[in-house]
Amino acid sequence: VGHQACDIKPPVITRRPPFGLAGRTDTGGGIILSWEEPLYITETITHYNIYRKTTYSDYELVGTSPTLSFVDEGIEELTYYNYAVSATYDAGESSSAKLSIYSGIFGGWARNWGGAGEQTAYDVAPAPDLGCIAVGFSRYSMYHDSDVYIVRSVPGGSRLWSRLYGGDGDDFAYSVILDSDSNYVVVGETEDLATGDFNIWLLKLDDEGDTLWTATYGTSQRDAGMSVKETSDGGYIIAGSTGDTGSEQAYFVKTDRDGILQWSRTYSNATVAKDIAVVSSGGYIATGYTSDGPLGRKDFYLIRLDDSGDSLWAKNSGGAFDDVGNSIIETGGDGFLIAGNSYSYGIPVFSGIHLRKVDSSGDSTWAANYTAMSNYTANSVAHLQSGGYIVAGSAEISSNIDFFILALDEDGDSLWARLYGTLGTDIAYSALQLPDTGVVTAGVTFMDGSTDFWIMKFGGDVTTHVSEDARQIPASFSITTYPNPFNSAVSIVTAPNADISIYDLKGHRVAEMTGDKSGKSVWVPSPETPAGIYLISTSIGGKRITARTAFIK
């Protein structure tokens, strides 16, 4: 039987899709997509097709690209988008690589870091290069221990490095500062290194995240460091608590610049110190809460210490329900500003933001409450370069919890308030203004069954965009709404004679208007308009910006 040799070739798989599709929010407005060329292709790709859809629309072609990237500028901020990218060959179009992404804030940036499990950022501090550093914890799953998680970002928001610190047992970080040596000092609690239950854990890191030294302080009970500040002698003061839940004492630790203990003090039963400030005239002042206090279930707690840690005075304030001081700063004129949460002031049943200005003796000079028919929290307060203050916390609007950022003048009057959030739960734990006037905020976002670090940066007055990218939207092209939230009418300020559209969260247009020559307009919802979050949108020169406002009844 004769055999004839034949050349059998394997089938050629054509029209492979691209892979490695990734995206991020662009500072000037837009989403930058990038991908990799398909593997093992035998045909020439002429171009790539980019499709986009939202929760309320189908995929539509938004552009093509001959390269491995594309900038989609036709988007709105703080919105979920789905992208599909296909490759076009001579033989036709491939299937698509797909990506879901949440757009950020165009006047700055938004980043979320984490992965499976839980990641929460509790504090943020400036970095030497106008970037920032955020600290908190990471837990891969409920079956794993928690570790201190720290992320360092560059000014544009990209991650420079991230590190985990810890070992066997749970470890958490609650506070971070940039000290006078341009290093970072972090405080929290450690089970791994504890001699008892938990001990206070103090870490000093360089700008690359390498550990310079660590130290632990505490007792045989549970000890936690909630706040750390640098002192005038180059050392550090820590405020926190010691003892079991419900029977804690306020706990203060003073160290030298190398973390060596100089003194420690405990005060008041059933009391937790949550934040501390260094007083310019000497000594320290701290705030927190007292459980089963003399006035209610929890009372605001305020204590003044001298340089040796001895108590000069301590005071409680509040009402019949839960009142907690979360943050304190020194103000001008030998005064101090406390920010916290209160169920005693404002609308019963709901938590409200409570701000209290006190003099050097701890006596109140003014108090302000920010409440509504929902829960509001204030987790931190910091100075603005304009002389006012910025408060970070959360607001529950229509059963959705979002970042709530509030700016105040020196008298406690609201300058503006903003909500930033996803479709999940978002809580801001810390905010501060950087030297470039941008405000950076750190907290947590809950999406897809896990929590992530969520770090955002925006202009210091929200309408002044941080100059970080040559493709920045001009500063004059912005939207300001006030008051926000509102219950009858909201004033809108944007570019002169701009066309303005207002949408609900289902994408339905509920109102249209045109601003006057000064850029001002007013939206008065009709009586049948339901309470909720609305998007106010305007566009100029092909670029669109959007602001969120909350309508409450």
RAWOMO-V363310 format. One record per residue. N is the residue number from 1. RES is the residue in three letters. OMEGA is omega in whole degrees, -180 to 180 (* if undefined). D_CENTER is the distance of its C-alpha to the mean C-alpha in whole Angstrom. Layout:
n & res & omega & d_center
N & RES & OMEGA & D_CENTER
N & RES & OMEGA & D_CENTER
This chain:
n & res & omega & d_center
1 & VAL & -180 & 80
2 & GLY & 179 & 78
3 & HIS & 179 & 74
4 & GLN & 180 & 73
5 & ALA & 176 & 70
6 & CYS & -178 & 67
7 & ASP & -180 & 63
8 & ILE & -179 & 61
9 & LYS & 177 & 57
10 & PRO & 179 & 54
11 & PRO & 180 & 52
12 & VAL & 177 & 50
13 & ILE & -176 & 46
14 & THR & 175 & 45
15 & ARG & 175 & 42
16 & ARG & 178 & 40
17 & PRO & 173 & 36
18 & PRO & 178 & 34
19 & PHE & 179 & 31
20 & GLY & -178 & 28
21 & LEU & 180 & 26
22 & ALA & -179 & 22
23 & GLY & 175 & 20
24 & ARG & 178 & 17
25 & THR & 178 & 16
26 & ASP & -177 & 18
27 & THR & -175 & 17
28 & GLY & -177 & 20
29 & GLY & -179 & 19
30 & GLY & 176 & 20
31 & ILE & 179 & 20
32 & ILE & 177 & 22
33 & LEU & 175 & 24
34 & SER & -178 & 26
35 & TRP & 180 & 28
36 & GLU & 177 & 31
37 & GLU & 179 & 35
38 & PRO & -180 & 37
39 & LEU & 170 & 39
40 & TYR & 180 & 43
41 & ILE & 180 & 43
42 & THR & -180 & 47
43 & GLU & 180 & 46
44 & THR & 175 & 45
45 & ILE & 179 & 42
46 & THR & 179 & 42
47 & HIS & 176 & 38
48 & TYR & 177 & 35
49 & ASN & -179 & 34
50 & ILE & 179 & 31
51 & TYR & -178 & 30
52 & ARG & 173 & 27
53 & LYS & 173 & 27
54 & THR & 178 & 24
55 & THR & -173 & 24
56 & TYR & -180 & 27
57 & SER & 176 & 29
58 & ASP & 177 & 31
59 & TYR & 173 & 31
60 & GLU & 179 & 32
61 & LEU & -179 & 33
62 & VAL & 178 & 31
63 & GLY & 175 & 33
64 & THR & -180 & 34
65 & SER & 175 & 34
66 & PRO & -178 & 37
67 & THR & -177 & 34
68 & LEU & 177 & 32
69 & SER & -179 & 29
70 & PHE & 176 & 28
71 & VAL & 178 & 25
72 & ASP & -177 & 25
73 & GLU & -175 & 24
74 & GLY & -176 & 25
75 & ILE & 176 & 22
76 & GLU & -180 & 20
77 & GLU & 176 & 16
78 & LEU & -177 & 14
79 & THR & 174 & 17
80 & TYR & 175 & 18
81 & TYR & 173 & 21
82 & ASN & -180 & 24
83 & TYR & 173 & 26
84 & ALA & -179 & 29
85 & VAL & 179 & 31
86 & SER & 176 & 35
87 & ALA & 178 & 37
88 & THR & 178 & 40
89 & TYR & 175 & 44
90 & ASP & -178 & 47
91 & ALA & 178 & 48
92 & GLY & -174 & 45
93 & GLU & 180 & 41
94 & SER & 167 & 39
95 & SER & -170 & 37
96 & SER & 163 & 33
97 & ALA & -172 & 30
98 & LYS & -177 & 27
99 & LEU & 171 & 24
100 & SER & -177 & 21
101 & ILE & 178 & 18
102 & TYR & -177 & 15
103 & SER & -176 & 15
104 & GLY & -179 & 12
105 & ILE & -171 & 12
106 & PHE & 180 & 15
107 & GLY & -180 & 15
108 & GLY & 176 & 13
109 & TRP & 177 & 11
110 & ALA & 180 & 9
111 & ARG & 169 & 9
112 & ASN & -177 & 9
113 & TRP & 178 & 11
114 & GLY & -178 & 14
115 & GLY & 178 & 17
116 & ALA & 177 & 19
117 & GLY & -175 & 18
118 & GLU & 170 & 15
119 & GLN & -179 & 13
120 & THR & 176 & 10
121 & ALA & -179 & 8
122 & TYR & -177 & 9
123 & ASP & 179 & 9
124 & VAL & 180 & 9
125 & ALA & 178 & 12
126 & PRO & 172 & 14
127 & ALA & -177 & 16
128 & PRO & -175 & 20
129 & ASP & -177 & 20
130 & LEU & 168 & 17
131 & GLY & -180 & 14
132 & CYS & 177 & 12
133 & ILE & -179 & 12
134 & ALA & -177 & 10
135 & VAL & 178 & 11
136 & GLY & 179 & 12
137 & PHE & 176 & 14
138 & SER & 175 & 16
139 & ARG & -175 & 19
140 & TYR & 178 & 21
141 & SER & -180 & 22
142 & MET & 180 & 24
143 & TYR & -178 & 27
144 & HIS & 176 & 25
145 & ASP & 175 & 24
146 & SER & 175 & 20
147 & ASP & 171 & 20
148 & VAL & -179 & 18
149 & TYR & -177 & 15
150 & ILE & 179 & 14
151 & VAL & 176 & 13
152 & ARG & 180 & 14
153 & SER & 175 & 13
154 & VAL & -177 & 16
155 & PRO & -180 & 15
156 & GLY & 176 & 16
157 & GLY & -179 & 13
158 & SER & -179 & 15
159 & ARG & 176 & 15
160 & LEU & 173 & 18
161 & TRP & 172 & 18
162 & SER & -176 & 17
163 & ARG & 169 & 19
164 & LEU & 179 & 20
165 & TYR & 180 & 21
166 & GLY & -180 & 24
167 & GLY & 176 & 27
168 & ASP & -177 & 29
169 & GLY & -177 & 27
170 & ASP & 178 & 23
171 & ASP & -176 & 21
172 & PHE & 173 & 18
173 & ALA & -177 & 16
174 & TYR & -174 & 14
175 & SER & 179 & 14
176 & VAL & 174 & 15
177 & ILE & 166 & 16
178 & LEU & -175 & 18
179 & ASP & -175 & 22
180 & SER & 176 & 25
181 & ASP & -175 & 26
182 & SER & 171 & 23
183 & ASN & -179 & 22
184 & TYR & 176 & 19
185 & VAL & -173 & 20
186 & VAL & 176 & 18
187 & VAL & 178 & 19
188 & GLY & 178 & 19
189 & GLU & -179 & 22
190 & THR & 169 & 24
191 & GLU & -177 & 27
192 & ASP & -175 & 28
193 & LEU & -172 & 29
194 & ALA & 172 & 30
195 & THR & 178 & 34
196 & GLY & 179 & 33
197 & ASP & 172 & 30
198 & PHE & 172 & 27
199 & ASN & 171 & 27
200 & ILE & 180 & 25
201 & TRP & 178 & 24
202 & LEU & -180 & 23
203 & LEU & 171 & 23
204 & LYS & -175 & 23
205 & LEU & 172 & 22
206 & ASP & -174 & 23
207 & ASP & 174 & 21
208 & GLU & 179 & 22
209 & GLY & 178 & 21
210 & ASP & -176 & 25
211 & THR & 175 & 25
212 & LEU & 172 & 27
213 & TRP & 172 & 28
214 & THR & 178 & 27
215 & ALA & 176 & 28
216 & THR & -179 & 28
217 & TYR & 175 & 29
218 & GLY & -173 & 30
219 & THR & 176 & 33
220 & SER & 179 & 34
221 & GLN & 179 & 32
222 & ARG & -179 & 28
223 & ASP & -179 & 26
224 & ALA & 172 & 23
225 & GLY & -176 & 21
226 & MET & -175 & 18
227 & SER & 176 & 18
228 & VAL & 176 & 20
229 & LYS & 174 & 21
230 & GLU & -178 & 23
231 & THR & -175 & 27
232 & SER & 179 & 29
233 & ASP & 180 & 32
234 & GLY & 177 & 29
235 & GLY & -175 & 28
236 & TYR & 175 & 25
237 & ILE & -177 & 25
238 & ILE & 174 & 23
239 & ALA & 179 & 23
240 & GLY & -177 & 23
241 & SER & 173 & 25
242 & THR & 180 & 28
243 & GLY & 180 & 30
244 & ASP & -179 & 30
245 & THR & -180 & 27
246 & GLY & 179 & 29
247 & SER & -178 & 31
248 & GLU & 167 & 29
249 & GLN & 173 & 30
250 & ALA & -172 & 27
251 & TYR & -178 & 28
252 & PHE & -178 & 27
253 & VAL & 176 & 28
254 & LYS & 180 & 29
255 & THR & 171 & 30
256 & ASP & -175 & 31
257 & ARG & 180 & 30
258 & ASP & 178 & 31
259 & GLY & 180 & 29
260 & ILE & -176 & 33
261 & LEU & 175 & 33
262 & GLN & 173 & 34
263 & TRP & 173 & 34
264 & SER & -179 & 32
265 & ARG & 171 & 32
266 & THR & -179 & 32
267 & TYR & 167 & 32
268 & SER & 176 & 32
269 & ASN & 178 & 33
270 & ALA & -175 & 30
271 & THR & 177 & 27
272 & VAL & 172 & 24
273 & ALA & -174 & 23
274 & LYS & 179 & 19
275 & ASP & -180 & 18
276 & ILE & 177 & 21
277 & ALA & 174 & 22
278 & VAL & -178 & 25
279 & VAL & -174 & 27
280 & SER & 179 & 29
281 & SER & 179 & 32
282 & GLY & 179 & 32
283 & GLY & -172 & 31
284 & TYR & 173 & 27
285 & ILE & -176 & 26
286 & ALA & 177 & 24
287 & THR & 179 & 22
288 & GLY & 179 & 22
289 & TYR & 174 & 24
290 & THR & 176 & 27
291 & SER & -178 & 28
292 & ASP & -175 & 31
293 & GLY & -179 & 31
294 & PRO & -175 & 34
295 & LEU & -177 & 33
296 & GLY & -178 & 31
297 & ARG & 170 & 29
298 & LYS & -180 & 27
299 & ASP & 170 & 27
300 & PHE & -180 & 25
301 & TYR & -180 & 26
302 & LEU & 180 & 26
303 & ILE & 179 & 29
304 & ARG & -179 & 30
305 & LEU & 171 & 31
306 & ASP & -176 & 34
307 & ASP & -180 & 33
308 & SER & 179 & 35
309 & GLY & 178 & 33
310 & ASP & -177 & 35
311 & SER & 173 & 34
312 & LEU & 173 & 35
313 & TRP & 175 & 34
314 & ALA & -175 & 32
315 & LYS & 171 & 31
316 & ASN & 174 & 30
317 & SER & 179 & 29
318 & GLY & -178 & 28
319 & GLY & -173 & 30
320 & ALA & -175 & 31
321 & PHE & -175 & 28
322 & ASP & 178 & 25
323 & ASP & -172 & 23
324 & VAL & 172 & 21
325 & GLY & -177 & 20
326 & ASN & -172 & 16
327 & SER & 180 & 16
328 & ILE & 175 & 19
329 & ILE & 174 & 20
330 & GLU & 177 & 23
331 & THR & 177 & 24
332 & GLY & 176 & 27
333 & GLY & 178 & 31
334 & ASP & 179 & 30
335 & GLY & -177 & 28
336 & PHE & 178 & 24
337 & LEU & 180 & 21
338 & ILE & 175 & 20
339 & ALA & 179 & 17
340 & GLY & -178 & 17
341 & ASN & -178 & 18
342 & SER & 168 & 22
343 & TYR & -176 & 24
344 & SER & -178 & 27
345 & TYR & 179 & 26
346 & GLY & -174 & 26
347 & ILE & -180 & 26
348 & PRO & 177 & 28
349 & VAL & -177 & 26
350 & PHE & 174 & 23
351 & SER & 177 & 20
352 & GLY & 175 & 19
353 & ILE & 178 & 17
354 & HIS & 177 & 20
355 & LEU & -178 & 20
356 & ARG & 175 & 23
357 & LYS & -180 & 25
358 & VAL & 177 & 28
359 & ASP & -175 & 30
360 & SER & 178 & 31
361 & SER & -180 & 33
362 & GLY & 179 & 30
363 & ASP & -175 & 32
364 & SER & 173 & 30
365 & THR & 168 & 30
366 & TRP & 177 & 28
367 & ALA & 180 & 26
368 & ALA & 179 & 23
369 & ASN & 178 & 22
370 & TYR & -173 & 20
371 & THR & 175 & 21
372 & ALA & 179 & 22
373 & MET & 178 & 24
374 & SER & -175 & 20
375 & ASN & 175 & 18
376 & TYR & 177 & 15
377 & THR & 173 & 14
378 & ALA & -178 & 13
379 & ASN & 178 & 11
380 & SER & 173 & 11
381 & VAL & -179 & 13
382 & ALA & -180 & 14
383 & HIS & 166 & 17
384 & LEU & -180 & 17
385 & GLN & 179 & 20
386 & SER & -178 & 21
387 & GLY & 179 & 22
388 & GLY & -174 & 20
389 & TYR & 175 & 17
390 & ILE & -177 & 13
391 & VAL & 178 & 12
392 & ALA & 179 & 8
393 & GLY & -178 & 9
394 & SER & 176 & 10
395 & ALA & 178 & 13
396 & GLU & -179 & 16
397 & ILE & 180 & 17
398 & SER & 177 & 20
399 & SER & 176 & 19
400 & ASN & -178 & 16
401 & ILE & -177 & 13
402 & ASP & 166 & 10
403 & PHE & 175 & 7
404 & PHE & -178 & 9
405 & ILE & -174 & 9
406 & LEU & 176 & 13
407 & ALA & -176 & 15
408 & LEU & 170 & 18
409 & ASP & -174 & 22
410 & GLU & 179 & 23
411 & ASP & 179 & 25
412 & GLY & 178 & 22
413 & ASP & -177 & 23
414 & SER & 173 & 20
415 & LEU & 174 & 20
416 & TRP & 175 & 17
417 & ALA & -177 & 15
418 & ARG & 173 & 12
419 & LEU & 175 & 11
420 & TYR & -178 & 9
421 & GLY & 176 & 10
422 & THR & 175 & 12
423 & LEU & 179 & 15
424 & GLY & 180 & 14
425 & THR & -177 & 12
426 & ASP & -178 & 8
427 & ILE & 176 & 7
428 & ALA & 180 & 4
429 & TYR & -176 & 7
430 & SER & 175 & 7
431 & ALA & 176 & 7
432 & LEU & 178 & 10
433 & GLN & 179 & 13
434 & LEU & -179 & 14
435 & PRO & 179 & 18
436 & ASP & 179 & 18
437 & THR & 178 & 17
438 & GLY & 177 & 13
439 & VAL & 178 & 10
440 & VAL & -175 & 7
441 & THR & -179 & 4
442 & ALA & 178 & 3
443 & GLY & -174 & 4
444 & VAL & 173 & 7
445 & THR & -180 & 8
446 & PHE & 179 & 12
447 & MET & 173 & 15
448 & ASP & 174 & 18
449 & GLY & 178 & 19
450 & SER & 178 & 16
451 & THR & -180 & 13
452 & ASP & 163 & 10
453 & PHE & 172 & 8
454 & TRP & -178 & 5
455 & ILE & -180 & 5
456 & MET & 173 & 6
457 & LYS & 178 & 8
458 & PHE & -178 & 11
459 & GLY & -174 & 14
460 & GLY & 174 & 15
461 & ASP & -180 & 16
462 & VAL & 179 & 15
463 & THR & 177 & 18
464 & THR & -174 & 19
465 & HIS & -180 & 18
466 & VAL & -175 & 17
467 & SER & -178 & 20
468 & GLU & -173 & 19
469 & ASP & -177 & 21
470 & ALA & -179 & 25
471 & ARG & -179 & 24
472 & GLN & 171 & 22
473 & ILE & 179 & 23
474 & PRO & -177 & 25
475 & ALA & -178 & 23
476 & SER & -180 & 25
477 & PHE & -175 & 24
478 & SER & 175 & 21
479 & ILE & 173 & 21
480 & THR & 177 & 20
481 & THR & 177 & 21
482 & TYR & -11 & 22
483 & PRO & 180 & 22
484 & ASN & 7 & 19
485 & PRO & 179 & 19
486 & PHE & -179 & 23
487 & ASN & 177 & 26
488 & SER & -180 & 29
489 & ALA & 178 & 28
490 & VAL & 176 & 26
491 & SER & -178 & 26
492 & ILE & 178 & 25
493 & VAL & 179 & 25
494 & THR & -179 & 26
495 & ALA & -180 & 28
496 & PRO & 175 & 32
497 & ASN & -178 & 34
498 & ALA & 172 & 31
499 & ASP & -174 & 31
500 & ILE & 175 & 28
501 & SER & 180 & 28
502 & ILE & -176 & 26
503 & TYR & 168 & 25
504 & ASP & -175 & 24
505 & LEU & 173 & 22
506 & LYS & 179 & 25
507 & GLY & 179 & 26
508 & HIS & 176 & 29
509 & ARG & -178 & 29
510 & VAL & 179 & 30
511 & ALA & 174 & 31
512 & GLU & 178 & 32
513 & MET & 177 & 33
514 & THR & 179 & 33
515 & GLY & 178 & 32
516 & ASP & -175 & 35
517 & LYS & 175 & 35
518 & SER & 180 & 33
519 & GLY & -176 & 30
520 & LYS & 173 & 30
521 & SER & -179 & 30
522 & VAL & 175 & 30
523 & TRP & 175 & 29
524 & VAL & -179 & 31
525 & PRO & 176 & 30
526 & SER & -178 & 34
527 & PRO & -178 & 34
528 & GLU & 179 & 34
529 & THR & -178 & 30
530 & PRO & 174 & 28
531 & ALA & 179 & 25
532 & GLY & 179 & 22
533 & ILE & 178 & 19
534 & TYR & -180 & 21
535 & LEU & 178 & 21
536 & ILE & -169 & 22
537 & SER & 173 & 23
538 & THR & -178 & 26
539 & SER & 177 & 27
540 & ILE & 175 & 29
541 & GLY & 179 & 31
542 & GLY & 177 & 30
543 & LYS & -177 & 26
544 & ARG & 173 & 24
545 & ILE & -175 & 21
546 & THR & 173 & 19
547 & ALA & 178 & 17
548 & ARG & 174 & 17
549 & THR & -178 & 18
550 & ALA & 178 & 19
551 & PHE & 179 & 23
552 & ILE & 180 & 24
553 & LYS & * & 27
